[in-house]
Amino acid sequence: MNKKIISFMLLFTVVISSTNIFSQTEINKKLYAEKVKSAFLDSWNAYKKYAWGHDALKPLSKTYHNWHEVSLLMTPVDAFDTMILMGLTSEAEEAKELIFNNLSFDHDLEVQNFEITIRLLGGLISAYMWDGDERFRSLVIDLADRLLPVFDSPTGMPYTFVNLKTGKTRGEINNPAEIGTLILEFGAVSKLTGDPKYYEKVRKGMLELAKRSSSKGLVGTTINVETGEWINTDSHISGMIDSYYEYLLKAAILFDDVEMMNAFNKSIEGINKYLADEVDGRLWYSHVNMETGERLRTQFGALDAFFPAVLALSGDVERAAALQESCIWMWNLHGIEPEQYDYAADKVLSEAYYLRPENIESAYYLYQITNDEKYLQMGAVYYESLIKYCKADEGFAHLESVITKKQSDNMESFFLAETLKYLYLIFATEGTLDFNSVIFNTEAHPFKKSMMK
């Protein structure tokens, strides 16, 4: 029998059989939405109490953490549109006041372009789209202009770091995720300003990366942005590559960019041919050599769990559903997902859980696209796990180990921006947000398609 037919039959069997994994008890969506909102408020109030005006809360020591010597208000900016979507008007207003009174980018700070782009630039763009205050737009333009020097490399692929005041750059060894996860944000700046330079610079760098993919459509883990030479040829869908694939597809959709779609189609063909791996009736994605396709490691993890969402958004719902079953299975192994897991050896490789959103994100996408109740059941599993294992006295904490459940003293801004947002949106009643009218950046900031015309 044709291998493609066998593969499809296996995927179909996994999807059908998975319907019996969860309880058939009907989920009270309104109740769970309120529970998630309460978890958000608990986290935000803990931030206000112990970390106000700083980047992030340290929930166990009840102190704060700043990324640099000056706070860039990571948590308020990242969490703002979650408050809007949850209808938390007073909290949004206090965050907005803090941002406008205290946030400045005019500092002699070297920042990581990728993180600042997805969290702050993306957060401010979304804040402007959903709130409308022109001061958000001013902050967007100011920050985008300060980040632009990263693209002044010989290839056009961005450097890793830039000084917000001087424009000095460094970090010629970069990775596909940090090179390719900028186009939604800078493209949005071009749309909001009418100036094409932002989109053009990012697009050039992204296409330079895409043309350096192997004959199999795969990219490696690190590349020199000055010479264009690959440093590490390990290919996978995990951290350092992951959101590059996400942004190829989303840029194609949001900006009607044919070259981005062509690059995505070439990549997804290679990913499904060489990375896809079936073990014990479950679909996974492995690590391979980008040039030869040789399998290097049977490793999958929390960051890889974003991929069902990408598959579903691309229209490959059957494969997305099959992979999501592996993701929830990995989550349930120890009651909450590990950072890295060897699916062939059935061994946890990295025990930490960093309050990551990707598993939840994929369930949200699949529920929106299929309306299958089992994704509500998954949402309930995620919520109960977070409450049982990650809830601190005030706020939520990372886990040092999903096996021992020992907590560690961190609650990053993405927990409010992504994890709780996607969890809330799984249960939120109709009218909160039209899934088909937005594209989420990789930090879960929803960009309105209507403003990208």
N, C-alpha and C positions, 0 to 999 in steps of 0.2 A: 504494500500500500504506500502511496505517496507520503513522504515524511511530513509535508505541510498539512496534509489531511489528518494524519495521526496526531500531530501537535495541536491542531484545532480541536479535535475530538477530546483530547486530554484536558485542554483548557475548558471546554464546554462542560465536561464531567465535573471538574473542580468547582465551577460556578454553580452548577445545579445542586451538587451534594452539599455545598456550603450553606444552603438555606436552612439546614437542620442544626447548625452550630449554635444559634442563639435561641433564647426563650421566645416563644410566640406571644408573650405578654405584651399587650399594647402599651407603647410609650406615651406618657402624657407630655406632649411637646411643650405646652405652656409652663408646666411645672418645672421641667428641666431647664428651660430657657431662664426662668427666674432663679433657679439654683446656680446656673453659670454666672448670671448677672451678680448674684450675691458674692460669688467667689471673686469676681472682678472687683467689686466694691471693697471687699476685705483686703485685697492686694493693694488697691489704690490708697485706701485709708492708712495702711501700714507704711506705704511710701510717704504719704503726707506727714505721718507722725515721726518717722525716723530718718527720712532721706530727702525731705523737701528741698528743691532747688539743686539737687545733685542728679547724677546719671542713673543710679540704680540702688535698690534696697538690698542690704545684706540681712536676711530675715532672722537668722539664728542669733547673731550678735546684736541685732536691732541697731545697726549703724548703716553707713552708706558707702558706695563705691563710685569713684569718678574715673573715667577712661584716661583723662589728661589732667594737668594741673588746674585747668579751668573746666567747669561743668558745661556740657553742651545739651543738657536737659534731655537725655536720651529717652527716659521713661515718659515724661509728659508729651513729647512730640510723637513718640511711637504709639502711645496709647490713645491719643486724641480722637482719631476717627472711630476707635472701638466705642468710646463714650457716645459719640454721635449716633452710631448704629444701635446702641443699647438704649438710647433715649435718656441718657444721664446728663441732663442739661446743666445742672448746677456744677457738676464735676468738670464738664467740658469748659464752662466759663472760667472756673478757677485755674484750670490748666492753661487756657488761652491767655489769661492775665499774666501768669507766670512767664509764659513764653515771650510775650511782647515786652514785658518789663525787664527780662533778664537774659534772653538769648541773643548772643552776638557771635559772629564768626570772625570778627576782626581781632584775632589773637595769633601770636607767634607759636602756632601748634602744628606739629606734623601729625597728620591723620591718615588712617587707612581708607583709601578712596572708596572701596567696595562697601564697607560697613557704613560709612557716612552717607553714601548714596542711597542704599536701600532703606536705612532707618530714618535718617533726618531729611534728606532731599525727598525721598518717597513719602515720608510722613507729612511734610509741609505741603507737597503737591496735593495729596489727598485732603488735607485740612482745608486748603483753599477751595477745592472742588466741592466739598460737602458743607463748608461754613460760609465761604464767599467773602471773607474779610480780606481786603487788598493788602493788608500787612503781611499775610501769609505769602502772597505772591511776591512781595518785595524780598522777603527772606529767601524764597526759592531762587530768585534770580541772583541774589548776592552769593548764595552758597554755590550755585552752579558755576558761576564765573570763577570762583576761587578754586574749584576742582578741575577746571578745564586743562590746566597745564599738564596733567598726567598723560594726555594724549600726544604730547610733543615728543614722541619717540621716533626713531628711524622707520619703524614699520607702521606706526599709528596705533599699535596696541598699547594700552595704558600701562604706566608704571604703577607700582603698588601703593606708594605713599606720596603725599603732597603737603607742603606747608601752607596753611590757609592764608597767611599774611604775605609771605615772600614768593610763593609759587614754586619753590624749590622742590624737585622730585627726586625719588630714589626707589630702588627695588626693581631691577630689570628682570629678575626671575619671578614670573607671575604664573597664574593658573587660569584655565578656561572659565571657571566660575567668576573670578574677579575681573576678567577681561570682558566676559560676555553677559554680565548681569548689571548692565548700566543703561541699556538702550530704551527701556520703557520710561525711566525717569528723565533722561536727557531728551528723549523724543517728546515727552510731555512738556518740557521746558520750551522746546521749539514751538510747539502748538500754542502754548500760553503767551509767548512773546512775539510770534510771527517771524522769529529769526531761525533759519535752518541750520546755523552753524553747530548747535548742540547735537542735533540728530546726526548730522553728517560726520562729525568727528567720531562719535561712538560707533556709528554704522561702519565706517572705514576700518576701525580696529577690529570689529567683530567679524567682518568679511575677510580680513587678513588672517584671522584665526581659522575661520571656516575653510579657507583655501589650503590651509596646512593640515587639514585632516588627512588621514591615510586613505589609500585606495579602498579600504573597507568602510569608509565613512566615519572612522573613530578618531577621537583626539586623546592626547595623553594628559598627564597630571600637571606637569610644569613645562614652561616654555620661556625662552629668553626673548623679551619684547624688542630688544635692540637688533639681534641677529636673526630672529625668527626660527631658531633651532630648538628642537625639543630637548628637554633635559631629562624628563621622566616619561617613559612611553607606556606606563600602566594606564589602561583605559577602563572606565567604570562609570556608574551613575551616582557615585557618592560625593562627599565633600571635596571641594577643589575643582570639580567638573559639573556637578549636578545642575545648578540653575542656568548654566549656559544653554542646555537643551531646552529648558523651560522658556527662556527668553527668545530663542529662535522662533518657537511657535507663537508665543504671545505677541512678539513684535510683528510677525506676519499678520496676525489677526487685528491687532490694534491699529496698525499703520498701513495695512493692505500692502505689505512689502513682499513682492514675489521672490526676490533673492533670498530673503530670510526663510520663506517657506520651502524653497528649493534646498537650502542648506539643512533645514530640519528633516525633510524627507530623505535626504541622503544619509543623515545621521541615524534616524530611527530605523532605517532598513538595516544598517550595520549593527545597531544595538540589539535589535530583535534576532538577528542572525547569529551574532557571535557572543553576546553577553547573556542572553536568555538561557536559563538552565532549569531543567525539571528534575527534582529529587523527591522521591517518595510521594509523587502525585502533586507536588506543590511547585509553583512557578517562582523562580528567583532570578536575580541578575548578578552576575559574577564580575571578577576582574580578569581582563585579558590583555595581551600585548596588542597595542594599537596597529602594528604593522602586520603581524602574522595571524592574529586572532587566537593564539594559543592561550588556554585558560591558565591563569596564574594563581588565583585564590577563589575559594567558594565563600566569599565574604559579603554580607549584606547588613544594613544597620538602620538606625533611626533616621538618618538623613536620606537614605535611599527610598524611604517610604513616601517621598513626594511623588514618585514616578507614576503610581496609578492615576493621580490627578492629571498629569501631563498626557498619559495615554487616553484617558477619558475625554479630555478637552480636544484631543486630535481626532476623536471619533472611534478609537479602538476600544470600545467599551468592554467587550468580552475579555480581552487580555488585561485590561485595567481591573476588572472585577476579580479575575483569577489572582493577580498579583496582590490585590488588597486582602484576599483571604490569607495569603502568606504573611502579610504585614500584621493583621490582627492576631494570627497564630503566634507570631514572634512576640507580640505584646503580651499575650496570655501565658506564655511560658513561665514567667516569673511574676505575673500580675501587673507588669509594666515593662515597656521595651528597653533593651540594652542599647548602648551606643553602637556596638558592633557584635555581630553574631556569625559564626561559621555554620552555615545551614547543612553542609554535608557531614561535618563531624558532630553536629548538635552540641556546639560549645560556644559559650559566651566569651568573646575576645576582649571586650571592654564593657565593664559592668555599670558604668555611669548612666544616669538619665538626667538630661539637662533641661527638663520641662519643654522638650521639643514639640513642635506642632505638626510635623509632616504627616504622621499617621492619621491624625484627626482631619487635616486638610484634605487628604485623599478621600476619606469617608464623606466629607461634605460635598466634594465635587460629584462623587458617584450618586449620592442621594439626590442632588439637584438634577442630574442627568437621567437617572433611572426611576426615581421616586420609589425605590425598593425599601421597604420598612426595615430590612436587616441593617441598614446603615444608621438608622435611629438607634437600634440595639447596640451597635458599635459605639455610638456616641455616649450612650449610657455607661458602657464599660469604661470608656476613657474618663468620663467624669468621676465615676466611683473610685477608679484607681488614683486619680489625682488627689481626691479628698482623703483617701485611706492612707496613702504613702507620702504625699508631698506637702500636705497641709502643715504649716508651722503654727505657733501660737498666734502670730499675725503674719499674713502673707503666705506664700508657698516657697518651698526650697527644692533645689536640685537634690538628686540622690547620688551619693558616692557609690552606691552599689544597689542594683535592682535585686540582688540575691539577699543581702543582709537588710536592705531598706534603710541603711544609715543615711541621714540627710547631710547635705553640705550647704555652706553659708552663701548661697547666691540665688537671685531671682532676676534674670536678665529682662530687659525691656520687651523682648519678643514674646515673653509669656503673656503680656497684656495686649500686645499688638497682633499676635498670631494665634497662639494656643487657645486663649479664651475667646478670641473673636470667632475662629472657625468652629469651636465647640458651641458657642452661642448660636451661630448661624445654622448649624445642623437642626436645632430645635426651634428657631425663631419662626413665628407665624408669618404668613404671606404678607408682603407689603414692607417688610423691614429693608430688604435689598433685593433687587431683581438681578439674579445671577447672570442673565444674558445681557445686561446693560453695562456690565463692568468687566475690567480685566484687573486681577490682583497682581501687584508686584510681588517679589519673592518674600517680602516682609508682611504680606497680607494687607497692604494699603490698596483699597479699591479705587482705580482710575475710571472715571466715567467715559464710556465710549463716545457719548454725545459731545464731549469737550475736546475730542481728538480728531474731529472732522477737519 
